[in-house]
Amino acid sequence: MSFSITLFYAGLSGLLLLALSFQVISLRRRFKVGLGDGDQPELGRVIRVHANFCEHVPLALLILLTLELSQALPALVLHALGLVLIVGRLLHAWGLSQTAGVSKGRFIGTLMTWLMILVGSLLAVGIALGGWWFSALG
């Protein structure tokens, strides 16, 4: 069995994580801060972007993987979930990198990430319980 859908979104997530990590390292070097944010608001924001990614993406990918393993959903649904996750994380990173306050990117990115986790979780629970409503999707 191939897990090419989750593999694709895990790969994109890994690339995004490396880009976020590079931002943190670059600012740490610029501000000469080895640990913490050195009271530098810009560094504090990119650290939170990186940390928020690390807090949400592993569970989201695990949900995507278990849904793919179940073979209960069409590939289009799995790709939609993966795309919502990636676009949400990009928007969140962009929005929070710009300002520590409220931003459209941060709000929409967070909403998309939570939506992916919510929908994926509900689908997983429904599939696990053998919900009749999923037979129409497969």
Sequence and secondary structure as in RCSB ss.txt:
>XXXX:A:sequence
MSFSITLFYAGLSGLLLLALSFQVISLRRRFKVGLGDGDQPELGRVIRVHANFCEHVPLALLILLTLELSQALPA
LVLHALGLVLIVGRLLHAWGLSQTAGVSKGRFIGTLMTWLMILVGSLLAVGIALGGWWFSALG
>XXXX:A:secstr
   HHHHHHHHHHHHHHHHHHHHHHHHHHHHT SSS TT HHHHHHHHHHHHHHHHHHHHHHHHHHHHHHT S H
HHHHHHHHHHHHHHHHHHHHHHH SS  HHHHHHHHHHHHHHHHHHHHHHHHHTT GGGTTT 
